[in-house]
Amino acid sequence: MALKKQEFSDDEIPIFEDALVYKRGEYWQMRMWLAKEHKYARFSLKTRNRSTAVDKAKLHYHELMAGQLAGKNYFSITTKMGVDKYLEQRQKDVDAGLIVAGRHKTIRTHLNHWLNFIGKDVKLKELERTDCENYFHHRSKTKRNLSVSQTTIENEQSTINAMMAWLYKHKETHIDGFDFKKLKKVDSGSEQNRRATFTDDEIGEIKFQIDNYILEAENNIDEAGNLIKTIAGYYLMISLISGLRRGEQVQLKWKDIKEFEHNIGGEKGKYFDLVKITVRGETSKVRKTRVFVIEGYDYFDRLFKLQYKIYRQLNGGASGFLCAGH
């Protein structure tokens, strides 16, 4: 459809018969009538230069016309709507047991960071491959001056491009991913760049402090807040001695815990009170069941007795036994 307007100001430039380049504020914009969709396509040309705006507008015009001839629609859902669609699909993966709920939560967090960067109301089909080239700079400069590791940002970028590839396959975008800037390789051998493990002395000190924290709270368990402190102490100690991932640990059931003794040296040998832990595949990040043995059954035993005590109090001193599956 030809432009209805025939007289133009200095800040208005007609392109071919059905498009107009115009200035809004300091930047040039473009408007083009799409006959197939019966709507105007409007977007910023992201330049203050008049001649550059005209050149970019002509390129956009030909791209839009080519898309129309190929049967593509210009109008699209927003970035926020695209994220919601992708998360809905990944929730189906959780329901099918393909990924764990914790992974879905991580994906949501990654994509929320991206929305804060790109904007929630941007049209997916207006995105270009270069729109996220400064993503690392944006994420590494947090408002609270918190340090965000390069590995964390790289993981976010991977999640973002996985979403874009999925949206592209479903014809919601014109690109299948962003060209993020190539980052420097982290020297994993450098002490300052790696996540160092605790020394034996440090582990001993941590255990000593947590043990005191538990005992102090447990000795006055009826005092406000002490039950939470006690449980938190057991959680931290079990986490320290087991190395379990958070999601794995919080989803453990009593039936996953088995006590047994291990003897070294025969009749006069030394006995170790050990615990065998089974991490069920449905709670594991890698979706595989694994079994391992550690020392420290005493902490599980004390936690169980505390739970049993609270259970009896809540049930008026009932003598029933806790279900091993809870």
KEZA-465445 format. One record per residue (C-alpha): x, y, z; chain. Coordinates in pm, 1 decimal, decimal comma, padded with zeros to 6 digits, always signed. Last residue first. Layout:
BEGIN
{x:X&y:Y&z:Z&kette:A}
...
END
This chain:
BEGIN
{x:+01018,8&y:-03949,1&z:+05488,7&kette:A}
{x:+01048,4&y:-04303,3&z:+05350,2&kette:A}
{x:+01147,6&y:-04457,3&z:+05680,7&kette:A}
{x:+00805,6&y:-04375,3&z:+05825,0&kette:A}
{x:+00853,6&y:-04241,2&z:+06174,7&kette:A}
{x:+00756,6&y:-04477,9&z:+06452,3&kette:A}
{x:+00430,1&y:-04459,3&z:+06646,3&kette:A}
{x:+00457,3&y:-04417,7&z:+07022,8&kette:A}
{x:+00235,8&y:-04114,6&z:+07041,3&kette:A}
{x:+00357,2&y:-03848,6&z:+07285,2&kette:A}
{x:+00094,8&y:-03591,6&z:+07186,9&kette:A}
{x:+00150,7&y:-03613,9&z:+06816,2&kette:A}
{x:+00352,0&y:-03293,3&z:+06779,9&kette:A}
{x:+00570,9&y:-03389,9&z:+07073,7&kette:A}
{x:+00625,5&y:-03741,0&z:+06936,3&kette:A}
{x:+00728,0&y:-03604,3&z:+06596,5&kette:A}
{x:+00965,7&y:-03354,8&z:+06759,3&kette:A}
{x:+01139,8&y:-03641,5&z:+06940,8&kette:A}
{x:+01151,7&y:-03854,2&z:+06624,7&kette:A}
{x:+01308,0&y:-03566,3&z:+06431,6&kette:A}
{x:+01568,6&y:-03522,5&z:+06703,2&kette:A}
{x:+01637,7&y:-03896,0&z:+06701,7&kette:A}
{x:+01681,7&y:-03887,3&z:+06322,1&kette:A}
{x:+01918,2&y:-03590,3&z:+06345,0&kette:A}
{x:+02124,5&y:-03770,1&z:+06608,6&kette:A}
{x:+02147,3&y:-04082,8&z:+06394,4&kette:A}
{x:+02238,8&y:-03887,9&z:+06081,2&kette:A}
{x:+02513,6&y:-03705,2&z:+06270,4&kette:A}
{x:+02642,8&y:-04028,0&z:+06429,4&kette:A}
{x:+02670,8&y:-04188,9&z:+06086,2&kette:A}
{x:+02983,8&y:-03980,9&z:+06033,4&kette:A}
{x:+03208,1&y:-04185,1&z:+05807,9&kette:A}
{x:+03132,1&y:-04212,5&z:+05437,3&kette:A}
{x:+03008,6&y:-04469,9&z:+05185,0&kette:A}
{x:+02884,3&y:-04408,3&z:+04831,1&kette:A}
{x:+02594,5&y:-04511,7&z:+04608,8&kette:A}
{x:+02497,6&y:-04357,6&z:+04276,1&kette:A}
{x:+02175,8&y:-04334,9&z:+04076,5&kette:A}
{x:+02209,6&y:-04145,4&z:+03749,2&kette:A}
{x:+02005,5&y:-03844,3&z:+03636,9&kette:A}
{x:+02312,6&y:-03617,3&z:+03606,8&kette:A}
{x:+02168,0&y:-03360,5&z:+03848,4&kette:A}
{x:+02056,1&y:-03640,2&z:+04077,4&kette:A}
{x:+01711,2&y:-03643,9&z:+04240,5&kette:A}
{x:+01547,1&y:-03881,6&z:+03991,3&kette:A}
{x:+01860,0&y:-04097,8&z:+03988,2&kette:A}
{x:+01840,1&y:-04171,9&z:+04358,6&kette:A}
{x:+02141,6&y:-04081,9&z:+04569,2&kette:A}
{x:+02205,2&y:-04381,4&z:+04793,1&kette:A}
{x:+02408,7&y:-04314,1&z:+05106,6&kette:A}
{x:+02595,0&y:-04583,0&z:+05299,9&kette:A}
{x:+02691,2&y:-04482,1&z:+05652,9&kette:A}
{x:+02993,0&y:-04597,3&z:+05848,7&kette:A}
{x:+03071,0&y:-04683,1&z:+06212,1&kette:A}
{x:+03435,4&y:-04789,7&z:+06185,9&kette:A}
{x:+03569,5&y:-05082,0&z:+06384,6&kette:A}
{x:+03940,8&y:-05120,9&z:+06458,0&kette:A}
{x:+04109,9&y:-05456,0&z:+06463,4&kette:A}
{x:+04152,6&y:-05702,4&z:+06745,7&kette:A}
{x:+03919,5&y:-05955,3&z:+06587,0&kette:A}
{x:+04027,9&y:-05882,9&z:+06229,5&kette:A}
{x:+04245,7&y:-05589,6&z:+06127,4&kette:A}
{x:+04000,0&y:-05339,4&z:+05981,5&kette:A}
{x:+03630,4&y:-05380,1&z:+06054,8&kette:A}
{x:+03348,2&y:-05188,8&z:+05888,1&kette:A}
{x:+03020,9&y:-05131,6&z:+06062,1&kette:A}
{x:+02694,4&y:-05054,0&z:+05885,3&kette:A}
{x:+02431,9&y:-04781,6&z:+05875,2&kette:A}
{x:+02201,9&y:-04729,6&z:+05574,9&kette:A}
{x:+02055,4&y:-04399,2&z:+05453,5&kette:A}
{x:+01839,5&y:-04381,2&z:+05138,4&kette:A}
{x:+01536,1&y:-04510,6&z:+05333,3&kette:A}
{x:+01564,6&y:-04199,7&z:+05549,0&kette:A}
{x:+01487,9&y:-03986,9&z:+05246,1&kette:A}
{x:+01725,8&y:-03753,1&z:+05065,3&kette:A}
{x:+01566,6&y:-03470,7&z:+04864,9&kette:A}
{x:+01739,5&y:-03188,0&z:+05055,7&kette:A}
{x:+02077,4&y:-03352,4&z:+04998,1&kette:A}
{x:+02043,9&y:-03411,4&z:+04626,4&kette:A}
{x:+01932,4&y:-03056,1&z:+04557,0&kette:A}
{x:+02220,7&y:-02915,9&z:+04763,3&kette:A}
{x:+02482,5&y:-03130,8&z:+04593,7&kette:A}
{x:+02630,1&y:-03389,5&z:+04826,6&kette:A}
{x:+02991,8&y:-03353,9&z:+04941,8&kette:A}
{x:+02925,7&y:-03606,6&z:+05217,7&kette:A}
{x:+03127,1&y:-03478,6&z:+05515,7&kette:A}
{x:+03063,1&y:-03107,5&z:+05460,5&kette:A}
{x:+02701,0&y:-03140,9&z:+05352,3&kette:A}
{x:+02629,6&y:-03359,3&z:+05652,4&kette:A}
{x:+02781,2&y:-03091,4&z:+05876,3&kette:A}
{x:+02592,2&y:-02808,1&z:+05711,7&kette:A}
{x:+02258,7&y:-02988,8&z:+05730,2&kette:A}
{x:+02319,0&y:-03090,7&z:+06091,4&kette:A}
{x:+02385,9&y:-02727,3&z:+06180,8&kette:A}
{x:+02077,6&y:-02608,0&z:+05993,2&kette:A}
{x:+01867,6&y:-02861,8&z:+06185,3&kette:A}
{x:+02004,3&y:-02732,5&z:+06514,7&kette:A}
{x:+01962,2&y:-02366,6&z:+06422,7&kette:A}
{x:+01602,2&y:-02425,5&z:+06312,8&kette:A}
{x:+01525,3&y:-02598,0&z:+06643,6&kette:A}
{x:+01700,4&y:-02316,0&z:+06829,9&kette:A}
{x:+01482,2&y:-02040,1&z:+06688,8&kette:A}
{x:+01273,8&y:-01984,4&z:+07001,0&kette:A}
{x:+01402,5&y:-02184,3&z:+07298,3&kette:A}
{x:+01262,4&y:-02536,7&z:+07316,1&kette:A}
{x:+01587,5&y:-02688,2&z:+07185,2&kette:A}
{x:+01799,4&y:-02545,0&z:+07464,7&kette:A}
{x:+02069,9&y:-02814,4&z:+07469,5&kette:A}
{x:+02016,8&y:-02857,5&z:+07094,1&kette:A}
{x:+02114,9&y:-02496,6&z:+07017,5&kette:A}
{x:+02448,0&y:-02512,2&z:+07204,0&kette:A}
{x:+02512,3&y:-02865,6&z:+07081,1&kette:A}
{x:+02457,4&y:-02776,3&z:+06715,0&kette:A}
{x:+02676,6&y:-02461,6&z:+06719,8&kette:A}
{x:+02947,4&y:-02648,2&z:+06912,9&kette:A}
{x:+02948,2&y:-02922,1&z:+06649,3&kette:A}
{x:+02953,5&y:-02657,8&z:+06374,2&kette:A}
{x:+03259,4&y:-02489,2&z:+06526,7&kette:A}
{x:+03453,9&y:-02813,1&z:+06575,2&kette:A}
{x:+03363,8&y:-02939,9&z:+06228,3&kette:A}
{x:+03486,3&y:-02614,3&z:+06071,8&kette:A}
{x:+03810,4&y:-02630,1&z:+06272,2&kette:A}
{x:+03879,2&y:-02987,2&z:+06163,1&kette:A}
{x:+03801,1&y:-02903,0&z:+05802,6&kette:A}
{x:+04045,4&y:-02610,5&z:+05817,8&kette:A}
{x:+04317,5&y:-02831,5&z:+05964,5&kette:A}
{x:+04262,4&y:-03095,0&z:+05695,9&kette:A}
{x:+04287,1&y:-02826,3&z:+05424,7&kette:A}
{x:+03974,9&y:-02702,3&z:+05250,9&kette:A}
{x:+03941,7&y:-02741,5&z:+04875,5&kette:A}
{x:+04034,4&y:-02460,6&z:+04634,8&kette:A}
{x:+03781,4&y:-02329,0&z:+04384,6&kette:A}
{x:+04021,5&y:-02217,7&z:+04113,9&kette:A}
{x:+04127,5&y:-01876,5&z:+03984,9&kette:A}
{x:+04344,6&y:-01760,9&z:+04273,9&kette:A}
{x:+04526,5&y:-02092,2&z:+04295,1&kette:A}
{x:+04612,9&y:-02089,0&z:+03925,2&kette:A}
{x:+04583,3&y:-02423,9&z:+03751,6&kette:A}
{x:+04237,1&y:-02355,7&z:+03614,5&kette:A}
{x:+04375,9&y:-02072,2&z:+03403,0&kette:A}
{x:+04053,4&y:-01917,6&z:+03277,9&kette:A}
{x:+04043,3&y:-01881,7&z:+02901,1&kette:A}
{x:+03974,4&y:-01527,1&z:+02793,7&kette:A}
{x:+03625,3&y:-01465,5&z:+02666,3&kette:A}
{x:+03497,3&y:-01474,9&z:+02308,5&kette:A}
{x:+03230,4&y:-01211,8&z:+02273,0&kette:A}
{x:+02880,9&y:-01353,5&z:+02239,1&kette:A}
{x:+02748,4&y:-01409,3&z:+01887,9&kette:A}
{x:+02382,7&y:-01473,1&z:+01966,8&kette:A}
{x:+02171,5&y:-01773,7&z:+01870,3&kette:A}
{x:+01933,8&y:-01930,9&z:+01619,0&kette:A}
{x:+01836,4&y:-01607,8&z:+01447,5&kette:A}
{x:+01511,2&y:-01507,0&z:+01273,3&kette:A}
{x:+01303,0&y:-01576,8&z:+01581,6&kette:A}
{x:+00968,3&y:-01740,1&z:+01671,5&kette:A}
{x:+00983,6&y:-01998,6&z:+01392,1&kette:A}
{x:+00962,5&y:-02300,9&z:+01627,0&kette:A}
{x:+01313,2&y:-02410,9&z:+01531,8&kette:A}
{x:+01429,9&y:-02054,5&z:+01602,2&kette:A}
{x:+01270,8&y:-02063,0&z:+01947,9&kette:A}
{x:+01464,3&y:-02381,2&z:+02032,6&kette:A}
{x:+01793,8&y:-02236,2&z:+01905,8&kette:A}
{x:+01726,9&y:-01916,8&z:+02102,0&kette:A}
{x:+01666,4&y:-02115,1&z:+02420,6&kette:A}
{x:+01992,2&y:-02306,5&z:+02384,2&kette:A}
{x:+02161,0&y:-01973,7&z:+02307,1&kette:A}
{x:+02044,0&y:-01828,3&z:+02637,1&kette:A}
{x:+02144,0&y:-02137,2&z:+02835,1&kette:A}
{x:+02496,5&y:-02130,2&z:+02689,6&kette:A}
{x:+02525,9&y:-01759,9&z:+02767,9&kette:A}
{x:+02421,2&y:-01826,9&z:+03127,4&kette:A}
{x:+02685,8&y:-02097,8&z:+03161,3&kette:A}
{x:+02948,8&y:-01857,0&z:+03028,2&kette:A}
{x:+02832,6&y:-01600,1&z:+03283,3&kette:A}
{x:+02874,4&y:-01846,6&z:+03569,8&kette:A}
{x:+03216,9&y:-01955,5&z:+03443,4&kette:A}
{x:+03330,6&y:-01593,1&z:+03426,3&kette:A}
{x:+03247,8&y:-01550,7&z:+03793,0&kette:A}
{x:+03003,8&y:-01287,2&z:+03914,4&kette:A}
{x:+03145,7&y:-01066,5&z:+04191,6&kette:A}
{x:+02890,2&y:-00856,1&z:+04374,2&kette:A}
{x:+02919,4&y:-00478,8&z:+04330,1&kette:A}
{x:+02555,9&y:-00440,9&z:+04440,8&kette:A}
{x:+02448,7&y:-00306,2&z:+04101,6&kette:A}
{x:+02636,1&y:-00578,1&z:+03913,5&kette:A}
{x:+02908,7&y:-00500,5&z:+03660,5&kette:A}
{x:+03010,9&y:-00853,3&z:+03550,0&kette:A}
{x:+02667,7&y:-00912,5&z:+03400,5&kette:A}
{x:+02675,2&y:-00605,3&z:+03175,0&kette:A}
{x:+03033,8&y:-00659,2&z:+03057,6&kette:A}
{x:+02958,7&y:-01024,4&z:+02978,6&kette:A}
{x:+02644,8&y:-00930,8&z:+02784,7&kette:A}
{x:+02827,8&y:-00681,1&z:+02564,3&kette:A}
{x:+02798,7&y:-00888,5&z:+02243,6&kette:A}
{x:+02434,6&y:-00961,3&z:+02322,6&kette:A}
{x:+02265,1&y:-00775,4&z:+02035,7&kette:A}
{x:+02518,7&y:-00897,2&z:+01778,5&kette:A}
{x:+02310,9&y:-01186,6&z:+01643,1&kette:A}
{x:+02015,4&y:-00956,2&z:+01581,9&kette:A}
{x:+01684,4&y:-00940,6&z:+01763,7&kette:A}
{x:+01385,8&y:-00785,1&z:+01585,3&kette:A}
{x:+01210,3&y:-01120,0&z:+01550,3&kette:A}
{x:+01203,3&y:-01166,2&z:+01926,1&kette:A}
{x:+01021,1&y:-00839,0&z:+01981,1&kette:A}
{x:+01158,1&y:-00644,1&z:+02277,1&kette:A}
{x:+00916,0&y:-00607,9&z:+02569,4&kette:A}
{x:+01119,4&y:-00777,7&z:+02842,5&kette:A}
{x:+01449,5&y:-00596,0&z:+02786,1&kette:A}
{x:+01785,3&y:-00729,7&z:+02664,4&kette:A}
{x:+01983,8&y:-00709,1&z:+02989,0&kette:A}
{x:+01717,1&y:-00768,1&z:+03252,1&kette:A}
{x:+01571,5&y:-01033,9&z:+03023,1&kette:A}
{x:+01911,7&y:-01207,7&z:+03012,0&kette:A}
{x:+01933,6&y:-01216,9&z:+03392,1&kette:A}
{x:+01583,4&y:-01366,4&z:+03398,3&kette:A}
{x:+01703,1&y:-01626,5&z:+03147,2&kette:A}
{x:+01981,2&y:-01748,2&z:+03376,2&kette:A}
{x:+01748,8&y:-01764,2&z:+03679,5&kette:A}
{x:+01487,5&y:-01964,0&z:+03486,6&kette:A}
{x:+01753,7&y:-02206,4&z:+03364,7&kette:A}
{x:+01874,8&y:-02253,4&z:+03723,7&kette:A}
{x:+01519,7&y:-02325,8&z:+03842,6&kette:A}
{x:+01479,2&y:-02584,6&z:+03566,6&kette:A}
{x:+01806,1&y:-02746,6&z:+03674,8&kette:A}
{x:+01680,7&y:-02767,6&z:+04032,9&kette:A}
{x:+01362,5&y:-02939,6&z:+03915,2&kette:A}
{x:+01568,7&y:-03221,6&z:+03767,0&kette:A}
{x:+01602,4&y:-03289,0&z:+03394,4&kette:A}
{x:+01473,6&y:-03567,9&z:+03169,5&kette:A}
{x:+01228,1&y:-03699,8&z:+03430,5&kette:A}
{x:+00923,9&y:-03654,4&z:+03206,2&kette:A}
{x:+00779,9&y:-03390,8&z:+03440,5&kette:A}
{x:+01113,2&y:-03207,9&z:+03440,9&kette:A}
{x:+01128,1&y:-03220,2&z:+03059,8&kette:A}
{x:+00772,2&y:-03084,7&z:+03051,9&kette:A}
{x:+00899,2&y:-02800,3&z:+03268,4&kette:A}
{x:+01157,0&y:-02738,0&z:+02993,8&kette:A}
{x:+00873,2&y:-02668,9&z:+02748,4&kette:A}
{x:+00706,6&y:-02423,1&z:+02986,0&kette:A}
{x:+01042,4&y:-02256,8&z:+03041,6&kette:A}
{x:+01077,3&y:-02209,2&z:+02664,8&kette:A}
{x:+00731,2&y:-02059,0&z:+02629,5&kette:A}
{x:+00790,0&y:-01824,1&z:+02924,8&kette:A}
{x:+01123,5&y:-01711,6&z:+02780,6&kette:A}
{x:+00957,8&y:-01637,1&z:+02446,2&kette:A}
{x:+00680,1&y:-01439,5&z:+02617,0&kette:A}
{x:+00940,8&y:-01229,7&z:+02796,7&kette:A}
{x:+01133,6&y:-01176,3&z:+02470,6&kette:A}
{x:+00817,8&y:-01052,8&z:+02303,5&kette:A}
{x:+00602,0&y:-01242,7&z:+02056,4&kette:A}
{x:+00629,7&y:-01170,2&z:+01688,3&kette:A}
{x:+00510,6&y:-00954,9&z:+01408,7&kette:A}
{x:+00714,1&y:-01004,2&z:+01093,4&kette:A}
{x:+00539,0&y:-01313,8&z:+00959,9&kette:A}
{x:+00724,9&y:-01534,3&z:+00713,1&kette:A}
{x:+00558,1&y:-01662,0&z:+00397,0&kette:A}
{x:+00867,2&y:-01648,5&z:+00178,5&kette:A}
{x:+00729,7&y:-01345,2&z:-00010,0&kette:A}
{x:+00677,8&y:-01166,1&z:+00322,6&kette:A}
{x:+01028,8&y:-01253,3&z:+00434,9&kette:A}
{x:+01177,1&y:-01120,3&z:+00113,6&kette:A}
{x:+00978,2&y:-00800,6&z:+00156,9&kette:A}
{x:+01099,1&y:-00765,0&z:+00515,2&kette:A}
{x:+01459,2&y:-00824,0&z:+00415,7&kette:A}
{x:+01431,6&y:-00578,6&z:+00124,6&kette:A}
{x:+01287,4&y:-00309,2&z:+00350,2&kette:A}
{x:+01539,6&y:-00375,8&z:+00626,1&kette:A}
{x:+01824,2&y:-00321,0&z:+00379,4&kette:A}
{x:+01659,0&y:-00003,0&z:+00253,0&kette:A}
{x:+01614,9&y:+00120,0&z:+00612,2&kette:A}
{x:+01980,9&y:+00055,0&z:+00689,7&kette:A}
{x:+02091,8&y:+00269,7&z:+00397,0&kette:A}
{x:+01844,5&y:+00546,1&z:+00485,9&kette:A}
{x:+01953,1&y:+00545,9&z:+00851,2&kette:A}
{x:+02319,3&y:+00560,9&z:+00751,7&kette:A}
{x:+02244,0&y:+00867,2&z:+00538,2&kette:A}
{x:+02067,0&y:+01042,2&z:+00825,9&kette:A}
{x:+02316,8&y:+00964,7&z:+01103,9&kette:A}
{x:+02170,4&y:+00932,6&z:+01452,7&kette:A}
{x:+02160,6&y:+00553,3&z:+01439,7&kette:A}
{x:+01971,9&y:+00268,3&z:+01602,1&kette:A}
{x:+01737,7&y:+00204,3&z:+01307,1&kette:A}
{x:+01450,0&y:+00182,4&z:+01555,3&kette:A}
{x:+01145,0&y:-00024,6&z:+01474,6&kette:A}
{x:+00793,4&y:-00004,0&z:+01333,5&kette:A}
{x:+00620,5&y:-00264,0&z:+01117,2&kette:A}
{x:+00279,4&y:-00128,9&z:+01021,1&kette:A}
{x:-00010,0&y:-00372,9&z:+01013,6&kette:A}
{x:-00236,1&y:-00552,6&z:+00770,1&kette:A}
{x:-00041,7&y:-00878,7&z:+00814,9&kette:A}
{x:-00011,7&y:-00956,0&z:+00443,3&kette:A}
{x:+00002,6&y:-00588,8&z:+00344,9&kette:A}
{x:+00293,8&y:-00503,9&z:+00570,3&kette:A}
{x:+00319,2&y:-00124,3&z:+00584,0&kette:A}
{x:+00663,5&y:+00005,2&z:+00676,8&kette:A}
{x:+00778,5&y:+00241,8&z:+00949,7&kette:A}
{x:+01142,4&y:+00319,7&z:+01023,8&kette:A}
{x:+01311,2&y:+00510,7&z:+01304,6&kette:A}
{x:+01603,7&y:+00751,8&z:+01322,5&kette:A}
{x:+01750,5&y:+00852,4&z:+01658,1&kette:A}
{x:+01794,6&y:+01187,8&z:+01831,7&kette:A}
{x:+01432,3&y:+01237,0&z:+01938,9&kette:A}
{x:+01216,8&y:+01057,8&z:+01687,5&kette:A}
{x:+01338,9&y:+01092,1&z:+01331,4&kette:A}
{x:+01158,9&y:+00942,7&z:+01034,3&kette:A}
{x:+01217,3&y:+00680,0&z:+00766,5&kette:A}
{x:+00901,3&y:+00588,0&z:+00578,6&kette:A}
{x:+00798,4&y:+00276,4&z:+00392,4&kette:A}
{x:+00530,4&y:+00195,8&z:+00136,1&kette:A}
{x:+00635,7&y:+00333,4&z:-00199,4&kette:A}
{x:+01018,5&y:+00317,1&z:-00210,6&kette:A}
{x:+01156,4&y:+00472,8&z:+00106,9&kette:A}
{x:+00999,6&y:+00806,3&z:+00207,1&kette:A}
{x:+01221,1&y:+01031,7&z:+00421,8&kette:A}
{x:+01086,6&y:+01231,5&z:+00716,0&kette:A}
{x:+01301,7&y:+01459,5&z:+00935,2&kette:A}
{x:+01309,9&y:+01740,9&z:+00678,1&kette:A}
{x:+00929,3&y:+01732,3&z:+00665,3&kette:A}
{x:+00723,8&y:+01526,4&z:+00421,0&kette:A}
{x:+00425,9&y:+01592,0&z:+00193,2&kette:A}
{x:+00258,4&y:+01292,9&z:+00027,7&kette:A}
{x:+00112,5&y:+01105,3&z:+00325,4&kette:A}
{x:-00104,3&y:+00812,6&z:+00228,6&kette:A}
{x:+00200,4&y:+00594,8&z:+00171,7&kette:A}
{x:+00143,9&y:+00335,2&z:-00098,1&kette:A}
{x:+00000,0&y:+00000,0&z:+00000,0&kette:A}
END
